[in-house]
Amino acid sequence: MGCFHCRNFEQACTYFQAMIREGVEPDEASYSSLFHASASIAALTQGTMIHSHVLKTGHVKDSHISSSLVTMYGKCGSMLDAYQVFRETKEHYVVCWTAMITVFHLHGCANEAIELFEEMLNEGVAPEYITFISILSVCSHTGKIDDGFKYFNSMANVHNIKPGLEHYACMVDLLGRVGRLEEACRFIESMPFEPDSLVWGALLGACGKHANVEMGREAAERLFKLEPDNPRNYMLLLNIYLRHGMLEEADEVRRLMGINGVRKESGCSWIDVNNRTFVFFANDRSLSRTQEIYGMLQKLHGFPLISTLNQSHCGVV
């Protein structure tokens, strides 16, 4: 699965189809990697096809394959299928619980994620390091302060797991999202090790949301030293300055980006049509059918969009 590790996801799925045609049976590790590949490009059709083959071979009993299936369906937007796979898995190892909690988080179903985490604890399944990253991320993105601190404190006190940088970053993000920036800074100062880019990035993101100039500048300066090539950090500080009308400071950020050779990354998306995956980059006109694509976009421009923000999508009963 070298293509997967090289991030050539589409080619990995193509090789799978060739393996089947040649009569070569993939093993559990190959199936798991293929589901991750399908998830990474949201290729639901390809993922479902591979799932069908797994059912025929009986490999679905493997816990890592089951968790990869849950992740694949969740990342491809089919949360109910992910939940069905989870419930149909006979032995729920912690990796499966973690995958389903992460899918709930991905779809904005915080209450369901927390309920599932509590169910896991009641079943006597011990959470792992990564499980806590998932549940703390849920608490962070929904501003659940009490639950967040309860789970964070339980890591060392109950489960004998030493919190890592990812967990501290989640807590900084949680405090920052609800506007408790001073408390977030004190939390960073209390860390038993040096904060990394995850932690400072969480603080900078919160400063961007709440337009805190001084704190944002300090976090950005730390990040410029830790990861000088990351355009996100520059853009966050730039936007903070612009929101406050600090044009000279904003120009200085642009100048610093130029000196360091940093450019804003182009957006990228995928679409699956007739079992083929097409990749698009923002402002990319190198495709052979570019004129047709942009012509269709012109036709679509102005069409009303149907909002689904108020539609409930977390029902899994």
TORFI-258915 format. One record per residue (C-alpha): residue number from 0; z, y, x. Coordinates in Angstrom, 1 decimal. Layout:
nr / Z / Y / X
NUM / Z / Y / X;
...
% end
This chain:
nr / Z / Y / X
0 / 0.0 / 0.0 / 0.0;
1 / -0.9 / 2.3 / 2.8;
2 / -2.9 / 4.5 / 0.4;
3 / 0.3 / 5.2 / -1.6;
4 / 2.3 / 6.2 / 1.5;
5 / -0.6 / 8.5 / 2.5;
6 / -0.6 / 10.1 / -0.9;
7 / -4.1 / 8.8 / -1.7;
8 / -3.0 / 7.6 / -5.2;
9 / -6.4 / 7.2 / -6.8;
10 / -7.7 / 5.0 / -4.0;
11 / -4.6 / 2.8 / -4.2;
12 / -5.4 / 2.1 / -7.9;
13 / -9.0 / 1.4 / -6.9;
14 / -7.9 / -1.1 / -4.3;
15 / -5.8 / -2.9 / -6.9;
16 / -8.8 / -3.4 / -9.1;
17 / -10.7 / -4.8 / -6.2;
18 / -7.9 / -7.2 / -5.4;
19 / -8.0 / -8.6 / -8.9;
20 / -11.7 / -9.0 / -8.7;
21 / -11.4 / -10.9 / -5.4;
22 / -8.6 / -13.1 / -6.9;
23 / -5.9 / -11.7 / -4.6;
24 / -2.5 / -11.7 / -6.4;
25 / -0.4 / -8.6 / -5.6;
26 / 3.3 / -9.1 / -4.9;
27 / 6.3 / -7.3 / -6.4;
28 / 6.2 / -4.5 / -3.8;
29 / 2.5 / -3.9 / -4.4;
30 / 3.1 / -3.7 / -8.2;
31 / 6.0 / -1.3 / -7.7;
32 / 3.9 / 0.9 / -5.4;
33 / 1.0 / 0.9 / -7.8;
34 / 3.2 / 2.1 / -10.7;
35 / 4.5 / 4.9 / -8.6;
36 / 0.9 / 5.7 / -7.7;
37 / -0.1 / 5.8 / -11.4;
38 / 2.9 / 7.9 / -12.2;
39 / 2.2 / 10.4 / -9.5;
40 / -1.3 / 11.2 / -10.9;
41 / -0.2 / 10.7 / -14.6;
42 / -2.8 / 8.0 / -14.9;
43 / -1.5 / 6.3 / -18.0;
44 / -4.6 / 4.2 / -18.6;
45 / -4.5 / 2.7 / -15.2;
46 / -0.7 / 2.2 / -15.4;
47 / -1.0 / 0.4 / -18.7;
48 / -3.8 / -1.8 / -17.4;
49 / -1.6 / -2.8 / -14.4;
50 / 1.3 / -3.4 / -16.8;
51 / -0.8 / -5.8 / -18.8;
52 / -1.6 / -7.8 / -15.7;
53 / 2.1 / -7.8 / -14.7;
54 / 3.0 / -9.3 / -18.1;
55 / 0.5 / -12.1 / -17.6;
56 / 1.9 / -13.0 / -14.1;
57 / 5.6 / -12.8 / -15.2;
58 / 6.5 / -10.3 / -12.5;
59 / 8.0 / -8.0 / -15.1;
60 / 11.4 / -9.7 / -14.6;
61 / 11.7 / -8.0 / -11.2;
62 / 14.2 / -5.1 / -11.5;
63 / 12.2 / -2.9 / -9.1;
64 / 9.0 / -3.5 / -11.1;
65 / 10.8 / -2.7 / -14.4;
66 / 12.3 / 0.5 / -13.0;
67 / 8.8 / 1.5 / -11.7;
68 / 7.4 / 0.8 / -15.1;
69 / 10.0 / 3.0 / -16.7;
70 / 9.2 / 5.8 / -14.3;
71 / 5.5 / 5.4 / -14.7;
72 / 5.5 / 5.7 / -18.5;
73 / 8.0 / 8.5 / -18.4;
74 / 6.0 / 10.6 / -15.9;
75 / 2.8 / 9.9 / -17.9;
76 / 4.4 / 11.4 / -20.9;
77 / 5.1 / 8.2 / -22.9;
78 / 8.9 / 8.3 / -23.1;
79 / 9.2 / 5.9 / -26.0;
80 / 7.2 / 3.2 / -24.0;
81 / 9.6 / 3.9 / -21.0;
82 / 12.6 / 3.4 / -23.3;
83 / 11.1 / 0.2 / -24.7;
84 / 10.5 / -1.3 / -21.3;
85 / 14.1 / -0.4 / -20.4;
86 / 15.6 / -2.0 / -23.4;
87 / 13.5 / -5.1 / -23.1;
88 / 14.6 / -5.6 / -19.5;
89 / 17.1 / -8.4 / -19.7;
90 / 19.2 / -7.6 / -16.6;
91 / 19.9 / -3.9 / -16.3;
92 / 20.5 / -3.2 / -12.6;
93 / 21.5 / 0.3 / -11.6;
94 / 18.0 / 1.1 / -10.5;
95 / 16.7 / 0.6 / -14.1;
96 / 19.5 / 2.8 / -15.5;
97 / 18.8 / 5.5 / -13.0;
98 / 15.1 / 5.4 / -13.8;
99 / 15.7 / 5.8 / -17.5;
100 / 18.2 / 8.6 / -17.0;
101 / 15.6 / 10.4 / -14.9;
102 / 12.9 / 10.0 / -17.6;
103 / 15.2 / 11.5 / -20.2;
104 / 15.8 / 14.4 / -17.8;
105 / 12.1 / 14.8 / -17.2;
106 / 11.5 / 15.1 / -21.0;
107 / 14.4 / 17.5 / -21.5;
108 / 16.6 / 15.0 / -23.3;
109 / 19.9 / 15.9 / -21.7;
110 / 22.2 / 14.5 / -24.4;
111 / 20.4 / 11.2 / -24.3;
112 / 20.6 / 11.1 / -20.5;
113 / 24.3 / 11.7 / -20.5;
114 / 24.9 / 9.2 / -23.3;
115 / 22.9 / 6.6 / -21.3;
116 / 24.9 / 7.4 / -18.2;
117 / 28.2 / 6.9 / -20.1;
118 / 26.8 / 3.6 / -21.6;
119 / 26.1 / 2.4 / -18.1;
120 / 29.6 / 3.1 / -17.0;
121 / 31.0 / 1.3 / -20.1;
122 / 28.8 / -1.7 / -19.2;
123 / 30.6 / -1.8 / -15.8;
124 / 27.5 / -0.9 / -13.8;
125 / 28.4 / 1.2 / -10.8;
126 / 26.3 / 4.3 / -10.3;
127 / 24.7 / 4.8 / -6.9;
128 / 24.0 / 7.9 / -4.7;
129 / 20.6 / 8.5 / -6.4;
130 / 22.1 / 7.9 / -9.9;
131 / 24.3 / 10.9 / -9.4;
132 / 21.4 / 13.1 / -8.2;
133 / 19.7 / 12.3 / -11.6;
134 / 22.8 / 13.0 / -13.8;
135 / 23.8 / 16.1 / -11.9;
136 / 20.2 / 17.4 / -12.2;
137 / 20.5 / 16.8 / -16.0;
138 / 23.7 / 18.9 / -16.1;
139 / 22.1 / 21.6 / -13.8;
140 / 19.0 / 22.1 / -15.8;
141 / 20.9 / 22.4 / -19.1;
142 / 23.9 / 24.4 / -17.9;
143 / 26.5 / 21.7 / -18.6;
144 / 29.2 / 23.0 / -16.3;
145 / 32.1 / 20.8 / -17.4;
146 / 30.0 / 17.6 / -17.3;
147 / 28.6 / 18.5 / -14.0;
148 / 31.9 / 19.1 / -12.3;
149 / 33.3 / 15.9 / -14.0;
150 / 30.6 / 13.7 / -12.5;
151 / 30.5 / 15.5 / -9.2;
152 / 34.3 / 15.1 / -8.7;
153 / 34.1 / 11.4 / -9.9;
154 / 31.8 / 10.5 / -7.0;
155 / 34.5 / 10.5 / -4.3;
156 / 37.6 / 10.1 / -6.6;
157 / 36.3 / 7.2 / -8.8;
158 / 33.2 / 5.6 / -7.2;
159 / 34.0 / 6.1 / -3.5;
160 / 30.6 / 7.9 / -2.9;
161 / 30.6 / 10.8 / -0.5;
162 / 28.5 / 13.6 / -2.1;
163 / 25.5 / 14.6 / 0.0;
164 / 23.3 / 17.7 / 0.3;
165 / 21.3 / 16.8 / -2.8;
166 / 24.5 / 16.7 / -4.9;
167 / 25.8 / 20.0 / -3.6;
168 / 22.4 / 21.5 / -4.2;
169 / 22.5 / 20.4 / -7.8;
170 / 25.9 / 22.0 / -8.2;
171 / 24.8 / 25.3 / -6.7;
172 / 21.8 / 25.2 / -9.0;
173 / 24.1 / 24.5 / -12.0;
174 / 26.4 / 27.5 / -11.1;
175 / 23.4 / 29.7 / -10.4;
176 / 21.6 / 28.9 / -13.7;
177 / 24.6 / 30.1 / -15.7;
178 / 24.9 / 33.3 / -13.7;
179 / 28.0 / 32.3 / -11.6;
180 / 26.5 / 33.3 / -8.3;
181 / 29.7 / 34.4 / -6.6;
182 / 31.2 / 31.0 / -7.4;
183 / 28.0 / 29.3 / -6.1;
184 / 28.4 / 31.1 / -2.8;
185 / 32.1 / 30.0 / -2.5;
186 / 31.0 / 26.5 / -3.3;
187 / 28.5 / 26.6 / -0.4;
188 / 31.2 / 27.9 / 1.9;
189 / 33.4 / 25.0 / 0.9;
190 / 30.8 / 22.4 / 1.9;
191 / 32.0 / 20.0 / 4.6;
192 / 28.7 / 20.3 / 6.4;
193 / 26.0 / 22.9 / 7.0;
194 / 23.9 / 23.6 / 3.9;
195 / 20.2 / 22.8 / 4.2;
196 / 17.1 / 24.2 / 2.6;
197 / 17.9 / 22.4 / -0.7;
198 / 21.1 / 24.2 / -1.1;
199 / 19.9 / 27.7 / 0.0;
200 / 16.7 / 27.1 / -2.1;
201 / 18.9 / 26.5 / -5.2;
202 / 20.8 / 29.7 / -4.6;
203 / 17.6 / 31.7 / -4.0;
204 / 16.1 / 30.3 / -7.2;
205 / 19.2 / 31.5 / -9.1;
206 / 19.0 / 34.9 / -7.5;
207 / 15.4 / 35.1 / -8.6;
208 / 16.4 / 34.3 / -12.2;
209 / 19.2 / 36.9 / -12.2;
210 / 17.5 / 39.4 / -9.9;
211 / 20.4 / 39.5 / -7.3;
212 / 18.9 / 41.4 / -4.4;
213 / 21.6 / 41.1 / -1.7;
214 / 22.4 / 37.5 / -2.3;
215 / 18.7 / 36.6 / -2.6;
216 / 17.9 / 38.3 / 0.7;
217 / 20.7 / 36.4 / 2.5;
218 / 19.5 / 33.1 / 1.0;
219 / 15.9 / 33.8 / 1.9;
220 / 16.7 / 34.7 / 5.5;
221 / 18.4 / 31.4 / 5.9;
222 / 15.4 / 29.6 / 4.4;
223 / 12.9 / 31.5 / 6.6;
224 / 14.7 / 29.9 / 9.6;
225 / 15.0 / 26.4 / 8.1;
226 / 11.4 / 26.2 / 6.7;
227 / 9.3 / 29.1 / 7.8;
228 / 6.1 / 27.5 / 6.4;
229 / 7.3 / 27.2 / 2.8;
230 / 5.5 / 29.8 / 0.6;
231 / 7.9 / 29.3 / -2.3;
232 / 10.7 / 31.0 / -0.5;
233 / 8.6 / 34.1 / 0.3;
234 / 7.3 / 34.3 / -3.2;
235 / 10.8 / 34.1 / -4.7;
236 / 12.1 / 37.0 / -2.5;
237 / 8.9 / 39.0 / -3.1;
238 / 9.4 / 38.7 / -6.9;
239 / 13.0 / 39.8 / -6.6;
240 / 11.9 / 42.9 / -4.8;
241 / 9.1 / 43.6 / -7.2;
242 / 11.4 / 43.3 / -10.2;
243 / 13.6 / 46.0 / -8.7;
244 / 10.6 / 48.2 / -7.7;
245 / 11.3 / 47.8 / -4.0;
246 / 7.7 / 48.0 / -2.9;
247 / 8.3 / 48.6 / 0.8;
248 / 10.5 / 45.5 / 1.0;
249 / 7.9 / 43.5 / -0.9;
250 / 5.2 / 44.7 / 1.5;
251 / 7.5 / 43.5 / 4.4;
252 / 7.6 / 40.1 / 2.9;
253 / 3.8 / 40.0 / 2.6;
254 / 3.6 / 41.1 / 6.2;
255 / 6.0 / 38.3 / 7.3;
256 / 3.9 / 35.8 / 5.4;
257 / 0.8 / 37.0 / 7.4;
258 / 2.6 / 36.8 / 10.7;
259 / 3.8 / 33.2 / 10.0;
260 / 0.4 / 32.2 / 8.6;
261 / 1.9 / 31.3 / 5.2;
262 / -0.4 / 31.2 / 2.2;
263 / 0.4 / 30.5 / -1.4;
264 / -0.5 / 27.0 / -2.3;
265 / -3.2 / 26.3 / -4.9;
266 / -2.2 / 24.7 / -8.2;
267 / -3.4 / 21.2 / -8.8;
268 / -3.8 / 18.9 / -11.9;
269 / -5.3 / 15.6 / -12.9;
270 / -7.1 / 14.2 / -16.0;
271 / -7.9 / 10.6 / -16.8;
272 / -11.3 / 10.1 / -18.5;
273 / -12.9 / 6.7 / -19.1;
274 / -10.7 / 5.0 / -16.5;
275 / -11.5 / 7.6 / -13.8;
276 / -9.1 / 10.1 / -12.5;
277 / -10.5 / 13.6 / -11.8;
278 / -8.5 / 16.0 / -9.6;
279 / -8.8 / 19.8 / -10.0;
280 / -7.5 / 22.6 / -7.7;
281 / -7.1 / 26.2 / -8.8;
282 / -10.2 / 28.3 / -7.9;
283 / -12.0 / 25.3 / -6.5;
284 / -15.7 / 25.6 / -7.0;
285 / -16.8 / 22.7 / -4.7;
286 / -17.2 / 20.1 / -7.5;
287 / -20.8 / 19.1 / -8.4;
288 / -20.2 / 20.0 / -12.1;
289 / -18.4 / 23.3 / -11.5;
290 / -20.8 / 25.3 / -13.7;
291 / -20.2 / 22.9 / -16.6;
292 / -16.5 / 23.0 / -16.1;
293 / -16.2 / 26.8 / -16.1;
294 / -18.7 / 27.1 / -18.9;
295 / -16.5 / 24.9 / -21.1;
296 / -13.4 / 26.9 / -20.1;
297 / -15.2 / 30.1 / -21.2;
298 / -15.9 / 28.4 / -24.6;
299 / -12.2 / 27.4 / -24.9;
300 / -11.0 / 30.8 / -24.0;
301 / -9.4 / 32.5 / -27.0;
302 / -8.8 / 29.3 / -29.0;
303 / -5.4 / 29.2 / -30.6;
304 / -2.8 / 27.0 / -28.8;
305 / -0.6 / 24.7 / -30.9;
306 / 3.0 / 25.1 / -29.8;
307 / 5.2 / 22.0 / -29.7;
308 / 8.3 / 23.7 / -28.4;
309 / 10.3 / 23.3 / -31.6;
310 / 9.3 / 19.7 / -32.2;
311 / 11.9 / 17.1 / -31.5;
312 / 10.7 / 14.4 / -29.0;
313 / 13.9 / 12.8 / -27.9;
314 / 14.4 / 10.3 / -30.6;
315 / 14.5 / 6.8 / -29.1;
316 / 16.2 / 4.9 / -31.9;
% end
